[in-house]
Amino acid sequence: MDELFDLSKKVVVVSGGSRGIGLALAEAFALRGATVVITGRDAARLNEAAQKVAGVQTQVCDVTNADAVAASVKDLGQKFGRIDTWINCAGVNIRKPAVDFTADEFDAIISTNLRGAFLSAQAVGRLMIDQKGGSIINIDSLSSFSSLKHVTPYGMAKSGLSSMTRALATEWGRDGVRVNGIAPGFILTDLTRELWSDPNLQSWNRAVTPLGRMGAVEDLIGAAIFLASPASTYVTGQTLRVDGGISAGIAWPIDGLFEVKMA
């Protein structure tokens, strides 16, 4: 294997790794020889994920609980001696008009997607500063820089995550800790499959995306491996957009008419 992308003997933790993007990344790192731990708040779902992906270890942790996050990082650091890469992938979303969100719904989204990511980065950042190096990867979103209807709190949280990526990279660079993000575009996962089940909506996506197709979780693997590997030792504070080019601009003109309805 090219040493630039060698992940063997690395310890990788994927927060929110029991399904979707997180699980796909966990499997990719495990296949490349890394020691991988996935965390989440649902023990049953974690165990189910571990049965699907050989060699992946699990730990229950609710990222909205500061004490639980601190204990989780401390336990993993003691167990493995170090944590080389931490991936913040835990996230939730609710789709509805902005005027209909309750305060509790807003708080739940911000608490998991932004506060939880900060608490995790803060805890593992302390460990990485002590060990004089590490890589934190925040799973961002197209929503952080290109607003979408009916996901306002989610977009706000992801915009905050982008800012956190830059701020922590600036603060921890001299300690050898790199902080970057990956911003997926429209990716088909178990969480978005129902939304994208409308063939008409899929046709719209293919029509406007420069690469002409919808994204898959596998499309994010290369970016994650790059940001975790020695190949990116001079890269920090960046958010890599993996979106088929849609953030650069939409394909125009669009062939066909699409009556897209978003529930």
N, C-alpha and C positions, 0 to 999 in steps of 0.2 A: 504493500500500500504506500502511496505517496505520503511522505512524512508531513507535508503541508496540511493534509486532511486526516491525519492519524488521530483517532479518538480512543484507541485501545488504552486500557488502564485509567481512563478518565471517569470521574464520578459525576453523573448528570442527574439532576432532580427536575421533574416536570410537575409543576403545581397545576392541578386541574387536568391530570393526565389520564383519566379513566375512560375517556371517549373522544371522538372527533379529532380535531387537530392535535391535541395533546397526546393522545394515544398513538397516533400515526408517527409523531416525532419520537416518542419513547421507543417504539419498535425500531425505527430507523437507527437510533443511537445504539440500541442493544445489538442489532445485527452487525454493527461496526465495532463491537468489542468493548463498548463502554459499560460500566456498572450503572444501571438505571433504576431510579426510584420514582414512582408516580404517587402523588398525593391527592387527596380529595376528602370531602366530608362524608361520603357514602361508602361505608366499608364493604357492603355487598357488591356495589358497582366496581369498586377497586379490585376485589377478588375475582370478579368475572373478567375484568380486563387482564389481570395477571394470568388467567388461564388461557387467554387468547395469545398472549405474547410471552414466549419463553424467556426466562431469565430476569424478567422485570420484577422488582420488589415493590411493596406498597407501604404506605403509612397514612393513617387517617389524620387529617388536619383541616380545620375550617379557617380559611384565610381571613375571615372577618373577626376572628378572635385573636387579639394581639398576644395573649399568653400562650395560646396553642401554637401560634406561628413561631414564637421564640423557642418554645420547648422542642418543636419539630426540628428546627435548624440545629439546635444544640445537640439533640440526639443523633441526627444524621452525621454531624461533624465528628462526634465522638466515635460513632460506629465505623466510619470509613476513613477517618483521619483528615479528610479534606472534602470540599465540594468544588469541582472545577467549573461546572456550568449549572446555572439555575434558570429555568424557563418559566416565566409567569404566564400561564395559559388559563387560569381559572377565570371564568366569566359567566355572566347571566345577561339576559335581555328580555325586554317586554316590548311588544309592538302595539302602539295605540297613539292616537292624536295627543299632542302635548297638553291640550286643555283637559284631557281625561285622566292624566296620571295622578295618583294619590301621593301624598308625602311619603308614605311607607314604601310604595313602589320605587319612587325616586331614590330614597335612602338605600334600598336593597341593591339597586344597580350600582350606585356609587360605592357602596361599602365593599362589594365583591370586586368590581372591575378596577377601581382606583385605589381605595384605601387598602384593600387586601394586597394589591400589587406592591404598594409602598411598604406595608408592614413586612412583606416577604423580602423585598429588596433590602430594606433596612437591616433585617436580622442576618441575612446571608452576606450582606455587605460588610458587616462587622467581622464575620468569619473570614471573608476573602481578604480584607485588609490585613488581618493578623497573619494569614498564610501568604501574603504578598502576591496575590494574583487571583484572577477568576474572570468568568464571563457571565453576565446576566443578559438574558434575551427576553424582552417584553413582547408578547403577542398583541399587536396594535390592531388597527382596522382602517379600511377605506373611509369609515365614518369620521375619523379624526381630522381629515382635511377636505372631505367632500361630503357635505351634509345630505342626509337622506330623510325622507318623511317618516314620521311615526316612530322614530328611535332617538328622540332628542336627548334623554338622559344617558343613553348608551354612547352617543357621539360625544357628549360632554366628558364622560369618563375617559374615553379613548383619547380625546384631545389632551386631557390632563396627563395621561400615560405618556404621550409623545413628549410633553414638556418635562416629565420626570426623567425620561430616558436621557435627554440632553443635559439636564441639571446634574444628575448623578454621575454621568460620564465626565463632566467638568470637575466635579468635586473629588472623584475617586481615581482619576487618571494617574496621578503621581503614586498611587498605592498599587498600581498594576491591575486595577479592576476595570474591565471594559463593560460598558452598558450600551446595548443596541436594541433595536426593535425590528419586528417584521410586521408589515401591514398587509394582510391578505385582502384581496378584492372579494368578488362574489365566489365563494367556495361552497361546494356541495358537501355537507356533513349530515350526520344523523340529526343534528339540531335544526338544520335549515332545509331538510329534504321535503317536508310538508309545504313550506313556503314556495319552493321551486318545483312542486309537482305539476303546476300549470304549464302545459306544453307551450302556450302562447308566451308566457313569461320567459321560458327558456329560449324561445326563438328571439325574443327581444334582446336577451343577454348576448347571444351569439352575434346578433346583428350589430350591436354597438361596441362590443369589445374588440380592439384592434387585432388580437390573436384569434378571434372568431370562435371561441369556445368558453365554456364555464370552467372555473378552476376546481381542482381536486385537492384533497389534503396532501397527496403525494407531491404536489407542486411546491410545497413549502419546505420539503426536506432539504433540498440543496442549500437554501438560504440559511437554515438552522445549522447545518453541518459547517458551512463556511464561517458563521459567526462564532461557533464554539471551538473551531480548530485553530492551529497555528497559522493558517493562511490569512487570518484576519487580525494579526497581532497589532497592526497600526490602524485599526478601525474601531472607533468608539463614538458614541453620541449620534449614531445614524439610525434612521428607520428605513429599512429596505422594503420597497413596495412590490409585492408579488401579486399582481392584479391583472395580468394579461394586457397591460397598457392602458387600462381605462382611466387611470388618473392622469395620463398624458393627454388624453383627448378621446372623444368617441369617433368610431368609424362613421364617415359621412360621404355621400348620402346613404341613408338606410334603405335597404331593399325591403319592400313590403310594409304593410300597415299592421300595427299591433295594438290591440285593445287590452292593455295591461291593467289588471285590477289587483290592488294590494289590499288584502283584508285588514 
